[in-house]
C-alpha cells in the first residue's frame, strides 16, 4: 500500500477496515460536482494520504480542489463516530493536554487578529460562538477577556475534557446544524478547520450569515491548498495534504468565493480569513485564473529544484517549530509586524 505517511499499527488497521467497508458497500462512495456549478475537472490524485482510493480533482472553472469521490453523507457520519479520530490523530498530536494547550495558543492569535482587523467588534463584551470547538481551547482567551463564549462539537470526549480543564467554558454537543435551530446571533463566530469537512459549504455560508449579528464577524481557518504547513507527510508532498475527511481544499480565493453573503476584511494564504456580512454588493464571481494559479504552484512545488528546496525548508522548520527559540521568534514577528506565522 502506497501512502504519504508512516502509519502506526492502529492507523494501518483502520485503513484496512475502511477499504473493506468501501468494497462491501457499507461505506458507499459518491461522485461530486463543484459548488460553482461547472463540470470541468482535472484529476490531481487517485488516493489520499492514507492510501485510500479517493479521487481529488481541481475545478477548471474556479480553482477549487475537492474530493471528487468521497464518502456519502450517511457513511461520513458513521466514519466520524467510528474511525476518524484513530485515523487522524495518529502522527499529528500527542495527548489531549498537549492538543488543548496548542488550541489555547491558537486562540490568542485569533483574538489578536480580530482585535487588529475587526476593531468595531468589542471583544471584551462580545458574544462568541465556535462551531467545531473540540475541547474549546481557542475560546479560552476570549473567556479570559470577559467575552461570553459558547462552543459546539460532536465529540463528547473532547467536550468533557475542555470543561474539566476550564470549568468556565460553555461547551455543548452539536454542530452548525444544531446552532441553526436556535434564534441566537453572535458578534463573533469562529469556524476553525471545520468548513473543509462539510459536504455543502455554500449552505454552511448561508447558515453563518443567519447567525452572525449585523456588524459582526466570522473567523474561518482552513488548510491552505498552497500552504505546505498542512502537508502532513515526511517529504512535505502535496499528497500529504489530502485526507478522506477533507472534502474541500481551499485557497484564499476559493474560500472568499465560497463565502457568499460576506465581505472579506482579512484573508491570507494560510488560509485564515475574517468576514463580515454583506448586503450583496460584494458578490464574488468564480475566477478561472485561480485554476492556473493553483496548478502552477503545485507544478513548481512538486517538480522544480526551487520547489524541492522549499520543501526541505518546511521539513527543517517542522522539526524545530516546537522549540522555545522558534516560538519566541514567531511571537516577536507577530507583535512587531502583524504577520501571522503558522501555529
C-alpha positions as CSV (number, residue, x, y, z in Angstrom):
1,X,0.0,0.0,0.0
2,X,1.4,3.4,-1.0
3,X,0.8,6.2,1.5
4,X,2.2,9.7,2.1
5,X,2.6,8.9,5.9
6,X,4.4,6.5,8.1
7,X,1.3,4.9,9.6
8,X,1.0,3.5,13.1
9,X,-0.3,-0.1,13.5
10,X,-3.6,1.3,14.6
11,X,-3.9,3.5,11.5
12,X,-3.0,0.6,9.3
13,X,-5.7,-1.4,10.9
14,X,-8.2,1.4,10.4
15,X,-7.2,1.9,6.7
16,X,-7.7,-1.9,6.1
17,X,-11.1,-1.7,7.8
18,X,-12.2,1.3,5.7
19,X,-11.1,-0.3,2.4
20,X,-13.2,-3.4,3.4
21,X,-16.2,-1.2,4.1
22,X,-15.8,0.6,0.7
23,X,-15.6,-2.8,-1.1
24,X,-18.7,-4.2,0.7
25,X,-20.8,-1.1,0.2
26,X,-21.2,-0.5,4.0
27,X,-19.5,2.9,3.3
28,X,-20.7,3.9,-0.1
29,X,-18.8,6.4,-2.2
30,X,-20.4,9.1,-4.3
31,X,-19.2,11.4,-7.1
32,X,-19.5,15.1,-6.6
33,X,-19.7,18.2,-8.7
34,X,-18.0,21.6,-7.9
35,X,-20.2,24.0,-5.9
36,X,-19.6,26.7,-8.6
37,X,-21.7,24.6,-11.0
38,X,-19.2,24.0,-13.7
39,X,-18.5,20.3,-14.6
40,X,-15.0,20.6,-15.9
41,X,-12.5,18.9,-13.6
42,X,-8.9,17.8,-13.7
43,X,-7.8,14.8,-11.6
44,X,-4.9,15.6,-9.2
45,X,-4.7,12.4,-7.3
46,X,-6.4,9.0,-7.2
47,X,-5.7,8.4,-3.5
48,X,-5.5,10.3,-0.2
49,X,-2.5,10.4,2.1
50,X,-3.5,7.1,3.8
51,X,-3.7,5.2,0.5
52,X,-7.5,5.2,0.4
53,X,-8.8,5.1,-3.2
54,X,-10.4,8.6,-3.3
55,X,-10.1,10.9,-6.3
56,X,-9.1,14.5,-5.7
57,X,-9.8,17.0,-8.6
58,X,-9.5,20.7,-9.3
59,X,-12.2,22.6,-11.0
60,X,-11.0,24.4,-14.1
61,X,-13.8,26.9,-13.7
62,X,-12.9,28.3,-10.2
63,X,-9.8,26.5,-9.0
64,X,-11.4,24.8,-6.0
65,X,-9.8,21.5,-5.1
66,X,-12.2,18.8,-3.7
67,X,-12.6,15.1,-3.2
68,X,-14.5,14.1,-6.3
69,X,-15.2,10.7,-5.0
70,X,-16.0,10.8,-1.3
71,X,-18.0,9.1,1.5
72,X,-21.7,9.6,1.1
73,X,-23.2,11.7,3.9
74,X,-24.6,8.8,5.9
75,X,-21.3,6.9,5.7
76,X,-19.4,10.1,6.5
77,X,-21.3,10.4,9.8
78,X,-20.5,6.8,10.7
79,X,-16.9,7.3,9.8
80,X,-16.6,10.3,12.2
81,X,-18.2,8.3,15.0
82,X,-16.1,5.2,14.3
83,X,-12.8,5.6,12.5
84,X,-12.0,9.3,12.3
85,X,-10.0,10.0,15.5
86,X,-8.0,6.8,15.3
87,X,-7.1,7.5,11.7
88,X,-6.4,11.2,12.1
89,X,-4.8,11.6,15.4
90,X,-2.0,9.1,14.9
91,X,1.1,11.0,13.9
92,X,-0.1,14.6,14.4
93,X,-0.9,15.1,18.1
94,X,0.2,13.9,21.4
95,X,-2.0,13.8,24.4
96,X,-5.3,15.7,24.8
97,X,-3.5,18.0,27.2
98,X,-0.9,19.0,24.5
99,X,-3.7,19.4,22.0
100,X,-5.7,21.7,24.3
101,X,-2.7,23.8,25.1
102,X,-2.0,24.2,21.4
103,X,-5.6,25.3,20.8
104,X,-5.3,27.9,23.6
105,X,-2.2,29.3,22.0
106,X,-4.0,29.4,18.7
107,X,-6.9,31.3,20.4
108,X,-4.5,34.1,21.4
109,X,-3.6,34.5,17.7
110,X,-7.2,34.6,16.7
111,X,-8.1,37.1,19.4
112,X,-5.2,39.4,18.3
113,X,-6.1,39.0,14.7
114,X,-9.6,40.1,15.3
115,X,-8.5,43.0,17.5
116,X,-6.4,44.3,14.7
117,X,-8.7,43.7,11.7
118,X,-12.2,43.9,13.3
119,X,-11.8,46.9,15.6
120,X,-15.6,47.7,15.6
121,X,-16.2,44.4,17.5
122,X,-15.7,44.9,21.2
123,X,-14.1,41.6,22.1
124,X,-14.2,42.0,25.8
125,X,-18.0,42.3,25.7
126,X,-18.7,40.1,22.6
127,X,-20.8,37.0,22.3
128,X,-18.5,34.4,20.8
129,X,-19.6,31.1,19.2
130,X,-17.2,28.4,18.0
131,X,-18.5,25.7,15.7
132,X,-16.4,22.5,15.9
133,X,-14.7,23.7,19.0
134,X,-13.2,20.3,20.0
135,X,-12.1,20.8,23.6
136,X,-12.7,24.6,23.5
137,X,-9.1,25.7,23.8
138,X,-9.5,28.6,21.3
139,X,-12.3,30.0,23.3
140,X,-10.2,30.3,26.5
141,X,-8.5,33.7,25.6
142,X,-12.0,35.2,24.8
143,X,-13.4,33.9,28.1
144,X,-10.4,35.4,29.9
145,X,-11.0,38.8,28.3
146,X,-14.6,38.9,29.5
147,X,-16.5,37.7,26.4
148,X,-19.4,35.3,26.6
149,X,-18.5,32.1,24.9
150,X,-20.3,29.0,23.6
151,X,-18.7,26.1,21.8
152,X,-20.3,23.2,19.9
153,X,-18.7,19.9,18.9
154,X,-19.8,16.3,18.1
155,X,-17.1,14.6,20.1
156,X,-18.3,14.3,23.8
157,X,-14.9,13.1,24.9
158,X,-13.3,16.4,23.9
159,X,-16.1,18.5,25.3
160,X,-15.8,16.8,28.6
161,X,-12.0,17.3,28.7
162,X,-12.4,21.0,27.9
163,X,-14.9,21.6,30.7
164,X,-12.6,19.8,33.1
165,X,-9.6,21.9,32.1
166,X,-11.6,25.2,32.1
167,X,-14.9,24.9,34.0
168,X,-16.0,28.3,32.8
169,X,-16.3,27.1,29.2
170,X,-19.9,26.5,27.9
171,X,-19.4,23.5,25.6
172,X,-22.3,21.7,24.1
173,X,-22.9,18.7,21.8
174,X,-23.8,19.5,18.2
175,X,-22.6,21.3,15.1
176,X,-23.6,24.0,12.7
177,X,-26.9,22.3,12.1
178,X,-27.6,22.5,15.9
179,X,-26.8,26.2,16.1
180,X,-29.1,26.8,13.1
181,X,-32.1,25.5,15.1
182,X,-31.8,28.4,17.6
183,X,-32.6,32.1,17.3
184,X,-29.4,33.3,18.8
185,X,-27.0,35.5,16.9
186,X,-23.4,36.3,17.8
187,X,-20.8,39.1,17.5
188,X,-18.0,36.6,16.6
189,X,-18.4,33.2,15.0
190,X,-15.2,31.0,14.9
191,X,-15.0,28.2,12.3
192,X,-11.5,26.7,12.7
193,X,-10.7,23.8,10.4
194,X,-14.3,22.8,10.0
195,X,-15.5,24.1,6.6
196,X,-13.3,21.6,4.7
197,X,-15.2,18.8,6.4
198,X,-18.7,20.0,5.4
199,X,-20.4,18.5,2.4
200,X,-22.2,21.7,1.4
201,X,-20.0,24.8,2.1
202,X,-22.4,27.1,0.3
203,X,-25.2,26.1,2.6
204,X,-22.9,26.5,5.6
205,X,-22.2,30.1,4.5
206,X,-25.9,30.8,4.4
207,X,-26.3,29.4,7.9
208,X,-23.3,31.5,9.1
209,X,-24.9,34.6,7.5
210,X,-28.1,34.0,9.6
211,X,-26.3,33.5,13.0
212,X,-23.8,36.4,12.9
213,X,-25.1,39.8,14.0
214,X,-25.0,42.8,11.7
215,X,-21.6,44.3,12.0
216,X,-20.3,41.0,13.5
217,X,-17.5,38.9,12.1
218,X,-16.9,35.3,11.1
219,X,-13.3,33.9,11.5
220,X,-12.6,31.0,9.3
221,X,-9.4,28.9,9.1
222,X,-8.9,26.0,6.7
223,X,-5.9,24.1,5.4
224,X,-4.5,26.1,2.6
225,X,-4.1,24.2,-0.7
226,X,-0.9,26.2,-1.4
227,X,0.4,26.1,2.2
228,X,2.8,23.2,2.9
229,X,2.2,23.7,6.7
230,X,-0.8,21.4,6.2
231,X,1.0,18.8,4.0
232,X,1.4,16.1,6.7
233,X,3.9,13.8,5.1
234,X,7.7,13.2,5.7
235,X,8.6,14.7,2.4
236,X,6.0,17.5,2.6
237,X,4.5,16.5,-0.7
238,X,1.1,17.7,-1.8
239,X,-0.3,14.2,-1.3
240,X,0.2,14.7,2.5
241,X,-2.5,17.4,2.4
242,X,-5.2,15.1,1.0
243,X,-7.5,13.5,3.6
244,X,-10.6,11.3,3.5
245,X,-12.4,13.8,5.8
246,X,-11.3,16.9,4.0
247,X,-13.9,17.2,1.3
248,X,-12.5,20.6,0.1
249,X,-9.1,22.1,-0.1
250,X,-9.4,25.9,-0.3
251,X,-7.1,28.6,-1.4
252,X,-7.7,32.2,-0.2
253,X,-9.6,33.0,-3.4
254,X,-11.8,29.9,-3.4
255,X,-12.7,30.4,0.3
256,X,-13.7,34.0,-0.5
257,X,-15.9,33.0,-3.4
258,X,-17.5,30.3,-1.2
259,X,-18.5,32.7,1.5
260,X,-21.3,34.3,-0.5
261,X,-23.2,36.9,1.5
262,X,-20.0,38.0,3.2
263,X,-17.3,40.6,2.5
264,X,-13.7,39.7,3.5
265,X,-11.9,42.1,5.7
266,X,-8.8,40.0,6.1
267,X,-7.6,36.9,4.2
268,X,-4.1,35.4,3.9
269,X,-2.6,32.4,2.0
270,X,-2.5,30.3,5.1
271,X,-5.8,30.3,4.7
272,X,-7.1,32.4,7.6
273,X,-9.8,34.9,7.0
274,X,-12.2,37.3,8.7
275,X,-15.6,38.0,7.0
276,X,-18.4,40.5,7.8
277,X,-21.9,40.2,6.5
278,X,-22.5,41.8,3.1
279,X,-25.6,43.3,1.6
280,X,-24.9,41.6,-1.7
281,X,-22.9,44.4,-3.2
282,X,-19.7,42.4,-2.8
283,X,-20.8,39.2,-4.6
284,X,-17.8,37.2,-5.8
285,X,-17.8,35.6,-9.2
286,X,-15.7,32.4,-9.7
287,X,-12.4,33.3,-11.2
288,X,-11.0,30.8,-13.8
289,X,-7.5,32.3,-13.2
290,X,-7.4,30.6,-9.8
291,X,-7.2,27.2,-11.5
292,X,-4.0,28.3,-13.3
293,X,-2.5,29.8,-10.1
294,X,-3.1,26.6,-8.0
295,X,-1.8,24.3,-10.8
296,X,1.3,26.5,-11.3
297,X,2.1,26.4,-7.6
298,X,1.7,22.6,-7.4
299,X,3.8,22.1,-10.5
300,X,6.6,24.4,-9.1
301,X,6.3,22.9,-5.6
302,X,6.4,19.2,-6.6
303,X,8.7,19.2,-9.6
304,X,11.1,22.2,-9.7
305,X,14.5,22.5,-8.0
306,X,13.3,25.6,-6.2
307,X,10.2,23.8,-5.0
308,X,12.3,20.9,-3.6
309,X,14.4,23.4,-1.7
310,X,11.2,25.0,-0.3
311,X,10.0,21.5,0.8
312,X,13.3,20.9,2.6
313,X,12.9,24.3,4.4
314,X,9.5,23.2,5.7
315,X,10.8,19.8,6.8
316,X,13.5,21.5,8.8
317,X,11.1,24.1,10.2
318,X,8.6,21.3,11.2
319,X,11.4,19.6,13.2
320,X,12.2,22.7,15.2
321,X,8.9,24.6,15.4
322,X,8.1,23.4,18.9
323,X,11.3,24.7,20.3
324,X,11.4,27.8,22.6
325,X,13.6,29.9,20.3
326,X,11.2,29.3,17.4
327,X,8.2,30.2,19.5
328,X,10.0,33.4,20.7
329,X,10.8,34.3,17.1
330,X,7.1,33.8,16.0
331,X,5.8,35.9,18.9
332,X,8.2,38.7,18.1
333,X,7.4,38.7,14.4
334,X,3.7,38.7,15.2
335,X,3.8,41.5,17.7
336,X,6.0,43.8,15.6
337,X,4.8,43.2,12.0
338,X,1.4,41.8,12.3
339,X,2.4,38.8,10.1
340,X,0.6,35.7,11.4
341,X,3.1,32.9,11.3
342,X,1.9,29.2,11.3
343,X,0.8,27.9,14.7
